[in-house]
Amino acid sequence: MNSAERTEQLASGQPVVNTPLRQALAGSQMLFVAFGALVLMPLITGLDPNVALFTAGIGTLVFQVCTRRQIPIFLASSFAFIAPILYGVQTWGIPATMSGLMAAGIMYVLLSQLVRWRGTALLTRLLPPVVVGPVIMVIGLGLAPMAVNMAIGKSGDGSAVLVEHNTALWLSLASLITTLLVSTLAKGVFRLVPITAGIAVGYGMALFMGVVDFSPVREAAWFSMPNFVAPEWNWQAVLFMIPVAIAPAIEHIGDVLAIGSVTGKDYLKKPGLHRTLLGDGLATGAASLFGGPPNTTYSEVTGAVMLTKNFNPVIMTWAAGFAIALAFVGKFGALMLSIPVPVMGGIMILLFGSIATVGLNSLIKHQVDLSQARNLCIVAVILVFGIGGMAFGIGEFSLQGISLCGIVGILLNLVLPKERPH
């Protein structure tokens, strides 16, 4: 931190975090806040949590390079990609799915150049709230059956019983209630880690009830290489994943505005939205090279920045370093993989519902008038196509889910005539 930045922090009443030890402690706290959501996403999709930690660290560092380390933000596993990754892994396998995620990262990069060339006006025209809101709702509501299946002890698709029904309900409800209570009643930094608290309580109960198989943790090495997976070209996965990047890209803008309101700076101008989108895209592309989930900016960490007023971006460098180091602890990965399905299911009930609520809030916040036939048609078609599982196929290629919703929403918004004011 230079003298001008130090003077600015002192003048604004911000705590000066300028020693390496203080920065390291603050960085470890930021990783702790992001931790629950970071590892939950790969556990749901069948990816390696150690790889997710490694790619979160790498992605954050890439983002910092692209934005010239001006924004105190941490990047990690994006929940918007859960459904597409699940479908991709089941249909084409992890390596092929990674090629699709690489394409999604390239889509971010192209959007960044579009913003650099034309500003945000064209992006807003193509992706207004009436399109983005219901697409985000589909992301959450489309995953609701998976959350319920896991909460009652079944596999995500409901095809197999993994934990006895009554035992599963006790575990899932304990995890859910803990997450709810911490979200609403906890104070300070503890309010920012409801997922971690829910996992801890649910896991503790599962140990007491004899549901956890702890032998893989005992057998795992303390230090080992994460299970990196290189991408393998698959044009079907690529075409399937590209449209999925639309909703998270718009959400990214909201996150950048949020951290800007916390720090009192306009990051859309400096370093610029094109740089933040570029950083997000390159971070997602880098994650796919190692077999990790796509990266996105974490609002939990933004909340921690607001609470602690530690605005120095160097703190996120430390958080990234800790994430990379933890990725090579073999016993950690084995411990994460031993979390019983009902524990994750209980938390996912709240998590997926929250994602749907974000989409609903987008419609309310931007005052989208659903009494207008045009708006009603766009929202209705997106919701039913997404939740109902509509699919269009040509040969071996099939377009469905979030990808289909995004494309249909954009087309309807461009084609349907706007109502003339009376």
TORTOR-496631 format. One record per residue (C-alpha): residue number from 1; residue in three letters; x, z, y negated. Coordinates in pm, whole numbers, plus 50000, padded with zeros to 5 digits. Each point is the difference from the previous one (the first is absolute). Layout:
BEGIN
[node NUM 'ALA' [X Z Y]]
...
This chain:
BEGIN
[node 1 'MET' [50000 50000 50000]]
[node 2 'ASN' [50148 49902 49662]]
[node 3 'SER' [49989 50216 49687]]
[node 4 'ALA' [49708 49808 49845]]
[node 5 'GLU' [49783 50052 50312]]
[node 6 'ARG' [50098 50368 50007]]
[node 7 'THR' [49903 50042 49633]]
[node 8 'GLU' [49668 49823 50065]]
[node 9 'GLN' [49921 50234 50291]]
[node 10 'LEU' [50085 50310 49797]]
[node 11 'ALA' [49784 49879 49710]]
[node 12 'SER' [49702 49937 50228]]
[node 13 'GLY' [50028 50333 50178]]
[node 14 'GLN' [50090 49844 50335]]
[node 15 'PRO' [50228 50197 50233]]
[node 16 'VAL' [50350 49854 49998]]
[node 17 'VAL' [50102 49930 50359]]
[node 18 'ASN' [50358 49884 49953]]
[node 19 'THR' [50212 50169 50266]]
[node 20 'PRO' [50038 49838 50342]]
[node 21 'LEU' [49874 50315 50176]]
[node 22 'ARG' [49683 50019 49789]]
[node 23 'GLN' [49941 49628 50040]]
[node 24 'ALA' [50044 50029 50378]]
[node 25 'LEU' [49753 50290 50020]]
[node 26 'ALA' [49748 49812 49787]]
[node 27 'GLY' [50050 49690 50216]]
[node 28 'SER' [49939 50195 50322]]
[node 29 'GLN' [49677 50134 49848]]
[node 30 'MET' [49882 49645 49921]]
[node 31 'LEU' [50067 49893 50360]]
[node 32 'PHE' [49809 50306 50125]]
[node 33 'VAL' [49699 49895 49790]]
[node 34 'ALA' [50010 49643 50138]]
[node 35 'PHE' [50084 50107 50353]]
[node 36 'GLY' [49653 50041 50156]]
[node 37 'ALA' [49864 49660 49899]]
[node 38 'LEU' [50337 49834 50058]]
[node 39 'VAL' [50016 50086 50372]]
[node 40 'LEU' [49624 49990 50069]]
[node 41 'MET' [49973 49626 49939]]
[node 42 'PRO' [50260 49895 50264]]
[node 43 'LEU' [49855 50253 50246]]
[node 44 'ILE' [49657 49836 49963]]
[node 45 'THR' [50131 49645 50037]]
[node 46 'GLY' [50250 50058 50281]]
[node 47 'LEU' [50312 49953 49786]]
[node 48 'ASP' [50300 50234 50009]]
[node 49 'PRO' [49977 50287 49744]]
[node 50 'ASN' [50381 50015 49977]]
[node 51 'VAL' [50007 49632 49906]]
[node 52 'ALA' [49727 50067 49741]]
[node 53 'LEU' [50217 50273 49844]]
[node 54 'PHE' [50301 49767 49994]]
[node 55 'THR' [49805 49711 49842]]
[node 56 'ALA' [49834 50232 49746]]
[node 57 'GLY' [50346 50105 49885]]
[node 58 'ILE' [50132 49644 49995]]
[node 59 'GLY' [49684 49874 49828]]
[node 60 'THR' [50023 50265 49726]]
[node 61 'LEU' [50364 49908 49933]]
[node 62 'VAL' [49913 49628 49986]]
[node 63 'PHE' [49718 50079 49756]]
[node 64 'GLN' [50239 50198 49783]]
[node 65 'VAL' [50245 49710 49987]]
[node 66 'CYS' [49723 49756 49900]]
[node 67 'THR' [49865 50231 49728]]
[node 68 'ARG' [50347 50109 49883]]
[node 69 'ARG' [49918 50355 50110]]
[node 70 'GLN' [49762 50063 49712]]
[node 71 'ILE' [49692 50126 50190]]
[node 72 'PRO' [49975 50333 50190]]
[node 73 'ILE' [49810 49858 50297]]
[node 74 'PHE' [50033 50017 50380]]
[node 75 'LEU' [49900 49724 50240]]
[node 76 'ALA' [49882 50057 50358]]
[node 77 'SER' [49749 49893 50269]]
[node 78 'SER' [49695 49813 49865]]
[node 79 'PHE' [49663 50094 50154]]
[node 80 'ALA' [49846 49671 49883]]
[node 81 'PHE' [50181 49827 50287]]
[node 82 'ILE' [49883 50228 50283]]
[node 83 'ALA' [49722 49775 50133]]
[node 84 'PRO' [50200 49675 49972]]
[node 85 'ILE' [50303 50157 50171]]
[node 86 'LEU' [49784 50138 50282]]
[node 87 'TYR' [49849 49657 50055]]
[node 88 'GLY' [50338 49829 49971]]
[node 89 'VAL' [50176 50233 50244]]
[node 90 'GLN' [49720 49964 50258]]
[node 91 'THR' [49981 49621 49958]]
[node 92 'TRP' [50358 49884 49945]]
[node 93 'GLY' [50223 50307 50045]]
[node 94 'ILE' [50216 50193 49752]]
[node 95 'PRO' [50272 49735 49937]]
[node 96 'ALA' [49744 49729 49916]]
[node 97 'THR' [49801 50243 49784]]
[node 98 'MET' [50320 50070 49805]]
[node 99 'SER' [50025 49630 49911]]
[node 100 'GLY' [49649 50026 49855]]
[node 101 'LEU' [50100 50307 49799]]
[node 102 'MET' [50306 49814 49874]]
[node 103 'ALA' [49761 49729 49875]]
[node 104 'ALA' [49789 50267 49827]]
[node 105 'GLY' [50315 50119 49822]]
[node 106 'ILE' [50073 49642 49891]]
[node 107 'MET' [49641 49983 49869]]
[node 108 'TYR' [50080 50301 49778]]
[node 109 'VAL' [50311 49823 49874]]
[node 110 'LEU' [49799 49687 49915]]
[node 111 'LEU' [49742 50214 49818]]
[node 112 'SER' [50283 50161 49802]]
[node 113 'GLN' [50120 49658 49887]]
[node 114 'LEU' [49643 49900 49913]]
[node 115 'VAL' [49972 50310 49781]]
[node 116 'ARG' [50337 49923 49842]]
[node 117 'TRP' [49884 49645 49924]]
[node 118 'ARG' [49638 50053 49894]]
[node 119 'GLY' [49967 50374 49943]]
[node 120 'THR' [49727 50210 50163]]
[node 121 'ALA' [49708 49789 49870]]
[node 122 'LEU' [49998 49751 50290]]
[node 123 'LEU' [50036 50281 50255]]
[node 124 'THR' [49705 50182 49844]]
[node 125 'ARG' [49792 49681 50007]]
[node 126 'LEU' [50071 49935 50368]]
[node 127 'LEU' [49968 50364 50104]]
[node 128 'PRO' [49745 50184 49784]]
[node 129 'PRO' [49860 50343 50101]]
[node 130 'VAL' [49691 49837 50155]]
[node 131 'VAL' [50234 49847 50262]]
[node 132 'VAL' [50268 50268 50035]]
[node 133 'GLY' [49757 50296 50016]]
[node 134 'PRO' [49805 49892 50311]]
[node 135 'VAL' [50316 49870 50171]]
[node 136 'ILE' [50152 50349 49968]]
[node 137 'MET' [49673 50148 50130]]
[node 138 'VAL' [50025 49775 50306]]
[node 139 'ILE' [50353 50130 50066]]
[node 140 'GLY' [49865 50355 50031]]
[node 141 'LEU' [49657 49944 50157]]
[node 142 'GLY' [50130 49745 50251]]
[node 143 'LEU' [50225 50269 50145]]
[node 144 'ALA' [49726 50268 50020]]
[node 145 'PRO' [49924 49941 50373]]
[node 146 'MET' [50367 50047 50085]]
[node 147 'ALA' [50012 50334 49817]]
[node 148 'VAL' [49690 50128 50181]]
[node 149 'ASN' [50123 49881 50342]]
[node 150 'MET' [50332 50178 49953]]
[node 151 'ALA' [49830 50313 49866]]
[node 152 'ILE' [49797 50033 50324]]
[node 153 'GLY' [50305 49949 50219]]
[node 154 'LYS' [49980 49628 50076]]
[node 155 'SER' [50245 49720 49930]]
[node 156 'GLY' [49947 49815 49673]]
[node 157 'ASP' [49790 49728 50162]]
[node 158 'GLY' [49800 50254 50202]]
[node 159 'SER' [50104 49851 50335]]
[node 160 'ALA' [50176 50309 50140]]
[node 161 'VAL' [49950 50378 49989]]
[node 162 'LEU' [50330 50168 49908]]
[node 163 'VAL' [49884 50358 49930]]
[node 164 'GLU' [49691 50182 50130]]
[node 165 'HIS' [49710 49965 49753]]
[node 166 'ASN' [49945 50365 49901]]
[node 167 'THR' [50372 50073 49971]]
[node 168 'ALA' [50043 49688 49788]]
[node 169 'LEU' [49719 50107 49766]]
[node 170 'TRP' [50160 50341 49941]]
[node 171 'LEU' [50334 49838 49918]]
[node 172 'SER' [49861 49724 49778]]
[node 173 'LEU' [49770 50234 49806]]
[node 174 'ALA' [50282 50250 49945]]
[node 175 'SER' [50222 49722 49865]]
[node 176 'LEU' [49721 49857 49784]]
[node 177 'ILE' [49889 50337 49857]]
[node 178 'THR' [50361 50098 49922]]
[node 179 'THR' [50057 49670 49822]]
[node 180 'LEU' [49676 50045 49801]]
[node 181 'LEU' [50083 50359 49900]]
[node 182 'VAL' [50357 49921 49894]]
[node 183 'SER' [49880 49697 49801]]
[node 184 'THR' [49744 50205 49807]]
[node 185 'LEU' [50120 50361 49990]]
[node 186 'ALA' [50381 49999 50019]]
[node 187 'LYS' [50206 50044 49684]]
[node 188 'GLY' [50316 49834 49876]]
[node 189 'VAL' [50204 49778 50225]]
[node 190 'PHE' [49809 50115 50310]]
[node 191 'ARG' [49693 49814 49876]]
[node 192 'LEU' [50200 49678 50036]]
[node 193 'VAL' [50069 50040 50373]]
[node 194 'PRO' [49655 50024 50164]]
[node 195 'ILE' [50091 49756 50281]]
[node 196 'THR' [50314 50193 50091]]
[node 197 'ALA' [49799 50326 50001]]
[node 198 'GLY' [49727 49845 50219]]
[node 199 'ILE' [50256 49871 50251]]
[node 200 'ALA' [50178 50338 50010]]
[node 201 'VAL' [49681 50200 50070]]
[node 202 'GLY' [49865 49748 50252]]
[node 203 'TYR' [50334 49977 50179]]
[node 204 'GLY' [50029 50378 50015]]
[node 205 'MET' [49653 50027 50157]]
[node 206 'ALA' [50084 49720 50243]]
[node 207 'LEU' [50313 50188 50113]]
[node 208 'PHE' [49793 50316 50052]]
[node 209 'MET' [49737 49806 50200]]
[node 210 'GLY' [50262 49829 50216]]
[node 211 'VAL' [49920 49647 49886]]
[node 212 'VAL' [50350 49909 49880]]
[node 213 'ASP' [50258 49857 50238]]
[node 214 'PHE' [50319 50143 49849]]
[node 215 'SER' [50238 49864 50267]]
[node 216 'PRO' [50087 49675 49811]]
[node 217 'VAL' [50111 50212 49703]]
[node 218 'ARG' [50228 50211 50221]]
[node 219 'GLU' [50145 49691 50165]]
[node 220 'ALA' [50057 49804 49677]]
[node 221 'ALA' [50349 49988 49850]]
[node 222 'TRP' [50057 50175 49671]]
[node 223 'PHE' [50145 49688 49845]]
[node 224 'SER' [49908 49648 50106]]
[node 225 'MET' [49943 49652 49862]]
[node 226 'PRO' [49639 49927 49896]]
[node 227 'ASN' [49820 49734 50207]]
[node 228 'PHE' [50061 49714 49762]]
[node 229 'VAL' [49802 49679 50073]]
[node 230 'ALA' [50094 49664 49849]]
[node 231 'PRO' [49722 49762 49890]]
[node 232 'GLU' [49916 49701 50219]]
[node 233 'TRP' [49840 49693 49840]]
[node 234 'ASN' [49631 49955 50077]]
[node 235 'TRP' [49802 49771 49770]]
[node 236 'GLN' [49667 50157 50103]]
[node 237 'ALA' [50118 50346 49899]]
[node 238 'VAL' [50137 49860 49674]]
[node 239 'LEU' [49674 49830 49903]]
[node 240 'PHE' [49806 50312 50101]]
[node 241 'MET' [50210 50243 49792]]
[node 242 'ILE' [50047 49806 49675]]
[node 243 'PRO' [49650 50070 49856]]
[node 244 'VAL' [50029 50369 50093]]
[node 245 'ALA' [50253 50046 49718]]
[node 246 'ILE' [49732 49936 49737]]
[node 247 'ALA' [49834 50344 49986]]
[node 248 'PRO' [50324 50207 50016]]
[node 249 'ALA' [50149 49785 49722]]
[node 250 'ILE' [49712 50091 49769]]
[node 251 'GLU' [50022 50363 50109]]
[node 252 'HIS' [50371 49983 49910]]
[node 253 'ILE' [49907 49926 49638]]
[node 254 'GLY' [49782 50311 49994]]
[node 255 'ASP' [50285 50213 50137]]
[node 256 'VAL' [50244 49868 49738]]
[node 257 'LEU' [49746 50077 49726]]
[node 258 'ALA' [49954 50350 50147]]
[node 259 'ILE' [50369 50089 50000]]
[node 260 'GLY' [50024 49854 49649]]
[node 261 'SER' [49723 50232 49877]]
[node 262 'VAL' [50185 50294 50155]]
[node 263 'THR' [50337 49922 49840]]
[node 264 'GLY' [49859 49861 49674]]
[node 265 'LYS' [50164 49658 50045]]
[node 266 'ASP' [49863 49647 50035]]
[node 267 'TYR' [50164 49871 50317]]
[node 268 'LEU' [49791 49680 49988]]
[node 269 'LYS' [50219 49900 49704]]
[node 270 'LYS' [50331 50166 50093]]
[node 271 'PRO' [50129 49926 50261]]
[node 272 'GLY' [49687 49778 50032]]
[node 273 'LEU' [49727 49952 50260]]
[node 274 'HIS' [50183 49698 50141]]
[node 275 'ARG' [50297 50222 50084]]
[node 276 'THR' [49790 50273 50162]]
[node 277 'LEU' [49811 49743 50211]]
[node 278 'LEU' [50330 49837 50093]]
[node 279 'GLY' [50139 50338 50107]]
[node 280 'ASP' [49690 50074 50208]]
[node 281 'GLY' [50016 49658 50165]]
[node 282 'LEU' [50370 50017 50082]]
[node 283 'ALA' [49953 50355 50132]]
[node 284 'THR' [49723 49878 50234]]
[node 285 'GLY' [50214 49706 50109]]
[node 286 'ALA' [50297 50230 50065]]
[node 287 'ALA' [49780 50233 50208]]
[node 288 'SER' [49888 49711 50220]]
[node 289 'LEU' [50362 49912 50078]]
[node 290 'PHE' [50036 50334 50180]]
[node 291 'GLY' [49653 50029 50156]]
[node 292 'GLY' [49860 50239 49741]]
[node 293 'PRO' [49659 50009 49828]]
[node 294 'PRO' [49947 49834 49659]]
[node 295 'ASN' [50091 50213 49702]]
[node 296 'THR' [49782 50099 49707]]
[node 297 'THR' [50025 50237 49705]]
[node 298 'TYR' [49884 50353 50091]]
[node 299 'SER' [49745 50169 49777]]
[node 300 'GLU' [50079 50336 50168]]
[node 301 'VAL' [50350 49980 49857]]
[node 302 'THR' [49858 49903 49659]]
[node 303 'GLY' [49797 50321 50017]]
[node 304 'ALA' [50314 50198 50081]]
[node 305 'VAL' [50181 49841 49704]]
[node 306 'MET' [49711 50102 49773]]
[node 307 'LEU' [50001 50355 50136]]
[node 308 'THR' [50376 50059 49983]]
[node 309 'LYS' [50066 49779 49695]]
[node 310 'ASN' [50318 49878 50169]]
[node 311 'PHE' [50001 49650 49850]]
[node 312 'ASN' [50358 49906 50088]]
[node 313 'PRO' [49995 49698 50239]]
[node 314 'VAL' [50326 50123 50157]]
[node 315 'ILE' [49786 50258 50184]]
[node 316 'MET' [49839 49715 50195]]
[node 317 'THR' [50346 49874 50095]]
[node 318 'TRP' [50063 50337 50163]]
[node 319 'ALA' [49658 49989 50172]]
[node 320 'ALA' [50088 49655 50137]]
[node 321 'GLY' [50335 50128 50125]]
[node 322 'PHE' [49839 50294 50181]]
[node 323 'ALA' [49743 49765 50161]]
[node 324 'ILE' [50277 49772 50131]]
[node 325 'ALA' [50198 50296 50136]]
[node 326 'LEU' [49695 50152 50173]]
[node 327 'ALA' [49930 49665 50169]]
[node 328 'PHE' [50304 50054 50224]]
[node 329 'VAL' [49879 50339 50132]]
[node 330 'GLY' [49871 49909 50348]]
[node 331 'LYS' [49814 50326 50061]]
[node 332 'PHE' [49798 49947 49683]]
[node 333 'GLY' [49860 49671 50127]]
[node 334 'ALA' [49917 50152 50338]]
[node 335 'LEU' [49825 50291 49825]]
[node 336 'MET' [49786 49762 49795]]
[node 337 'LEU' [49905 49797 50307]]
[node 338 'SER' [49886 50320 50176]]
[node 339 'ILE' [49721 50065 49745]]
[node 340 'PRO' [49670 49986 50195]]
[node 341 'VAL' [49754 49721 49916]]
[node 342 'PRO' [49717 50235 49885]]
[node 343 'VAL' [50227 50160 49738]]
[node 344 'MET' [50063 49660 49842]]
[node 345 'GLY' [49634 49904 50042]]
[node 346 'GLY' [49879 50300 49801]]
[node 347 'ILE' [50226 49915 49707]]
[node 348 'MET' [49913 49630 50020]]
[node 349 'ILE' [49631 50076 49946]]
[node 350 'LEU' [50081 50123 49650]]
[node 351 'LEU' [50277 49748 49942]]
[node 352 'PHE' [49801 49686 50080]]
[node 353 'GLY' [49699 50134 49812]]
[node 354 'SER' [50224 50057 49699]]
[node 355 'ILE' [50123 49640 50012]]
[node 356 'ALA' [49638 49877 49996]]
[node 357 'THR' [49928 50233 49707]]
[node 358 'VAL' [50290 49851 49802]]
[node 359 'GLY' [49832 49661 50032]]
[node 360 'LEU' [49662 50141 49897]]
[node 361 'ASN' [50161 50175 49704]]
[node 362 'SER' [50155 49668 49892]]
[node 363 'LEU' [49649 49851 49970]]
[node 364 'ILE' [49871 50303 49807]]
[node 365 'LYS' [50305 50033 49774]]
[node 366 'HIS' [49981 49635 49891]]
[node 367 'GLN' [49618 50020 49966]]
[node 368 'VAL' [49927 49715 50241]]
[node 369 'ASP' [49626 49934 49959]]
[node 370 'LEU' [49857 49957 50350]]
[node 371 'SER' [49659 49916 49858]]
[node 372 'GLN' [50149 49659 49917]]
[node 373 'ALA' [49935 49764 50290]]
[node 374 'ARG' [50353 49856 49981]]
[node 375 'ASN' [50176 50337 50035]]
[node 376 'LEU' [49757 50115 50268]]
[node 377 'CYS' [50062 49686 50208]]
[node 378 'ILE' [50380 50036 49982]]
[node 379 'VAL' [50001 50370 50095]]
[node 380 'ALA' [49737 49957 50274]]
[node 381 'VAL' [50173 49711 50176]]
[node 382 'ILE' [50342 50169 49988]]
[node 383 'LEU' [49866 50327 50143]]
[node 384 'VAL' [49800 49844 50285]]
[node 385 'PHE' [50273 49749 50093]]
[node 386 'GLY' [50261 50278 50005]]
[node 387 'ILE' [49810 50280 50171]]
[node 388 'GLY' [49801 49769 50230]]
[node 389 'GLY' [50312 49829 50133]]
[node 390 'MET' [49924 49642 49888]]
[node 391 'ALA' [50266 49751 50110]]
[node 392 'PHE' [50064 49631 49939]]
[node 393 'GLY' [50225 49817 50245]]
[node 394 'ILE' [50164 49659 50025]]
[node 395 'GLY' [50170 49951 50335]]
[node 396 'GLU' [50218 50304 50070]]
[node 397 'PHE' [49988 50123 49640]]
[node 398 'SER' [49738 50256 49902]]
[node 399 'LEU' [49935 50138 49652]]
[node 400 'GLN' [49824 50336 49988]]
[node 401 'GLY' [50003 50351 49858]]
[node 402 'ILE' [50170 50067 49666]]
[node 403 'SER' [50158 49654 49993]]
[node 404 'LEU' [49660 49830 50024]]
[node 405 'CYS' [49844 50240 49750]]
[node 406 'GLY' [50272 49937 49742]]
[node 407 'ILE' [49973 49621 50023]]
[node 408 'VAL' [49618 49997 50004]]
[node 409 'GLY' [49987 50239 49704]]
[node 410 'ILE' [50236 49786 49792]]
[node 411 'LEU' [49808 49679 50082]]
[node 412 'LEU' [49659 50153 49923]]
[node 413 'ASN' [50130 50138 49670]]
[node 414 'LEU' [50129 49655 49900]]
[node 415 'VAL' [49698 49800 50123]]
[node 416 'LEU' [49694 50211 49914]]
[node 417 'PRO' [49885 49942 49640]]
[node 418 'LYS' [50010 50293 49762]]
[node 419 'GLU' [49669 50114 49858]]
[node 420 'ARG' [49945 49903 49640]]
[node 421 'PRO' [49927 50282 49759]]
[node 422 'HIS' [49637 50009 49890]]
